Amino acid sequence: MSKHFELLQRADEEELFIPVGLPKAETRKSTSSPFTKVCLDGEIPNLVHRLFLQNAEVQGPRVVAFSAIASDKRSGSICAQTARSLAGLTTKSVCVVDANFWSPQLQSHFRADNIRGLAEALTAAGPIRSFATALRLGDLWLLPTGSARLDVFGQLDECRARFAELRDQFHYIIISAPPVTRETEATLMGQLADGMVLIVDANESRRDAVLRAKERLESAQVQLLGAVLDQRTFPIPEFLYRKL
C-alpha cells in the first residue's frame, strides 16, 4: 500500500483523504513542526496499476479524465506521467488528450508542438490521428489542445463524435481536463470519459471544497473513480517515515 498517496476506489467513503500509515491527526498541517513535502510522482506506477491494469480483464475503465480541485498547476504533470507509465506497462495504444484549453500544459511535458490538436479536430475534417503526435515510448500518442481557442460547448456534437473516434482508435485515453472550478467544462470531460479522478493538493484543497465538487459531479452523472492526494506534507522527516 502506498505511503505517499491514496487512490480511492470508492469516492463516497466518509473519510476521503486519510493517507495510509499515519494516524488521522498527523495528516493535518501544523505551523509548529518541520514538514517534508512529497509529490505523488514516484507513486504513479501504483496509480496506473490500480486504475487501469488490475481490472483490465473485467473491463475496467479505458477513458479516464483527471481534474484538479482548485489550481491545475500540477495536473498536466500528473497526466503526462500517468500516460508514460501506462504506455510502458502495456502494449496497447495510449493517447493522452489535453482538453484544458485555458491552461494547456501537456505539450511542454512532452516537448511537442501545439500547432494542431483537439481544437482543430473539432473544426476541421480528417481522421483523429492526423491531429495527434506519436511519441517515442511504446504506442503512446499526444493530442494537445491545438493553437485555436474555442468554446467547446459551441462544438458539442463534434466533441462527442471526436471522443467516440478516439475510443475506436486508441485502447486507453487519458484526459487532462480543466479544474473543477470550471464546472461546466470539467463536467463535460467527465461525462465523455468512463470516469474521473480528482487531483487534490494537500496544502491548498479544503475538504468542504472536495465534497462540493464530488456532489456536483455525481449529480451530473460523472462516475468518480477516486482521488489522488498530491503535495502532502509530513510532520516527520521523510527518511524516518520510510522506516515506519
LINSULDA-V799622 format. One record per residue. N is the residue number from 0. RES is the residue in three letters. OMEGA is omega in degrees with one decimal (NA if undefined). Layout:
N:RES:OMEGA + N:RES:OMEGA
This chain:
0:MET:-176.2 + 1:SER:175.0 + 2:LYS:-169.7 + 3:HIS:176.5 + 4:PHE:-178.9 + 5:GLU:172.2 + 6:LEU:-177.5 + 7:LEU:176.3 + 8:GLN:175.2 + 9:ARG:-176.0 + 10:ALA:-178.4 + 11:ASP:175.6 + 12:GLU:-174.7 + 13:GLU:178.6 + 14:GLU:-171.2 + 15:LEU:-169.1 + 16:PHE:174.5 + 17:ILE:-176.1 + 18:PRO:-177.2 + 19:VAL:171.6 + 20:GLY:178.1 + 21:LEU:173.6 + 22:PRO:-176.6 + 23:LYS:-175.9 + 24:ALA:-176.3 + 25:GLU:178.9 + 26:THR:-176.4 + 27:ARG:-178.0 + 28:LYS:178.6 + 29:SER:-179.2 + 30:THR:-175.1 + 31:SER:-177.4 + 32:SER:174.4 + 33:PRO:-177.0 + 34:PHE:170.1 + 35:THR:179.9 + 36:LYS:-177.7 + 37:VAL:173.8 + 38:CYS:-179.3 + 39:LEU:-173.0 + 40:ASP:-177.9 + 41:GLY:-178.7 + 42:GLU:-177.2 + 43:ILE:178.5 + 44:PRO:176.4 + 45:ASN:177.1 + 46:LEU:-178.9 + 47:VAL:-178.9 + 48:HIS:-176.8 + 49:ARG:-175.3 + 50:LEU:-172.5 + 51:PHE:-162.0 + 52:LEU:-175.7 + 53:GLN:178.4 + 54:ASN:-174.4 + 55:ALA:-177.2 + 56:GLU:179.2 + 57:VAL:175.9 + 58:GLN:173.7 + 59:GLY:-177.4 + 60:PRO:176.0 + 61:ARG:-178.8 + 62:VAL:-175.1 + 63:VAL:176.2 + 64:ALA:175.7 + 65:PHE:-178.6 + 66:SER:179.6 + 67:ALA:178.5 + 68:ILE:-177.5 + 69:ALA:-179.8 + 70:SER:178.8 + 71:ASP:-175.9 + 72:LYS:-179.1 + 73:ARG:-172.9 + 74:SER:178.9 + 75:GLY:178.6 + 76:SER:-179.1 + 77:ILE:178.1 + 78:CYS:-179.8 + 79:ALA:179.9 + 80:GLN:176.9 + 81:THR:179.8 + 82:ALA:178.9 + 83:ARG:-178.5 + 84:SER:179.8 + 85:LEU:179.3 + 86:ALA:178.6 + 87:GLY:-176.7 + 88:LEU:179.9 + 89:THR:175.4 + 90:THR:-178.4 + 91:LYS:-175.6 + 92:SER:-179.6 + 93:VAL:174.4 + 94:CYS:176.1 + 95:VAL:-171.8 + 96:VAL:174.9 + 97:ASP:178.8 + 98:ALA:178.9 + 99:ASN:-175.8 + 100:PHE:-175.2 + 101:TRP:178.0 + 102:SER:-178.5 + 103:PRO:-175.9 + 104:GLN:-168.1 + 105:LEU:-178.1 + 106:GLN:179.5 + 107:SER:179.3 + 108:HIS:179.3 + 109:PHE:-178.7 + 110:ARG:-177.3 + 111:ALA:175.3 + 112:ASP:176.1 + 113:ASN:-177.3 + 114:ILE:177.6 + 115:ARG:-179.0 + 116:GLY:-175.0 + 117:LEU:-179.4 + 118:ALA:179.3 + 119:GLU:178.7 + 120:ALA:179.5 + 121:LEU:-175.2 + 122:THR:-178.3 + 123:ALA:179.5 + 124:ALA:177.6 + 125:GLY:178.8 + 126:PRO:-174.5 + 127:ILE:179.8 + 128:ARG:-179.6 + 129:SER:178.1 + 130:PHE:-178.5 + 131:ALA:-179.6 + 132:THR:175.6 + 133:ALA:-179.7 + 134:LEU:-170.4 + 135:ARG:177.0 + 136:LEU:-179.5 + 137:GLY:178.9 + 138:ASP:-176.1 + 139:LEU:-178.8 + 140:TRP:176.3 + 141:LEU:170.3 + 142:LEU:-178.2 + 143:PRO:179.2 + 144:THR:-172.5 + 145:GLY:-174.4 + 146:SER:-180.0 + 147:ALA:175.4 + 148:ARG:-176.4 + 149:LEU:175.1 + 150:ASP:-176.2 + 151:VAL:179.9 + 152:PHE:170.1 + 153:GLY:-178.0 + 154:GLN:-172.9 + 155:LEU:-178.6 + 156:ASP:179.1 + 157:GLU:-179.5 + 158:CYS:179.0 + 159:ARG:-179.6 + 160:ALA:-179.1 + 161:ARG:178.3 + 162:PHE:172.8 + 163:ALA:177.5 + 164:GLU:176.8 + 165:LEU:178.1 + 166:ARG:-179.7 + 167:ASP:-172.3 + 168:GLN:-175.6 + 169:PHE:-179.2 + 170:HIS:179.2 + 171:TYR:177.6 + 172:ILE:177.3 + 173:ILE:-175.5 + 174:ILE:170.2 + 175:SER:-174.3 + 176:ALA:172.8 + 177:PRO:177.2 + 178:PRO:-176.6 + 179:VAL:172.9 + 180:THR:170.0 + 181:ARG:-165.1 + 182:GLU:-174.8 + 183:THR:-177.8 + 184:GLU:179.2 + 185:ALA:179.4 + 186:THR:179.3 + 187:LEU:-179.4 + 188:MET:176.6 + 189:GLY:179.4 + 190:GLN:178.6 + 191:LEU:-179.1 + 192:ALA:173.3 + 193:ASP:179.0 + 194:GLY:-175.9 + 195:MET:172.4 + 196:VAL:178.2 + 197:LEU:175.8 + 198:ILE:-174.2 + 199:VAL:174.7 + 200:ASP:-174.5 + 201:ALA:-175.9 + 202:ASN:-175.0 + 203:GLU:-173.9 + 204:SER:177.9 + 205:ARG:-178.3 + 206:ARG:-178.8 + 207:ASP:177.1 + 208:ALA:177.5 + 209:VAL:-179.6 + 210:LEU:178.0 + 211:ARG:178.8 + 212:ALA:178.2 + 213:LYS:-178.4 + 214:GLU:179.9 + 215:ARG:-178.4 + 216:LEU:179.3 + 217:GLU:178.1 + 218:SER:176.7 + 219:ALA:178.0 + 220:GLN:171.0 + 221:VAL:179.5 + 222:GLN:178.0 + 223:LEU:-178.9 + 224:LEU:-179.5 + 225:GLY:-178.1 + 226:ALA:173.1 + 227:VAL:-179.3 + 228:LEU:-174.0 + 229:ASP:176.0 + 230:GLN:-179.0 + 231:ARG:177.4 + 232:THR:-177.5 + 233:PHE:179.9 + 234:PRO:173.1 + 235:ILE:179.2 + 236:PRO:-174.9 + 237:GLU:-176.9 + 238:PHE:174.2 + 239:LEU:-179.9 + 240:TYR:-178.9 + 241:ARG:-178.9 + 242:LYS:-178.2 + 243:LEU:NA
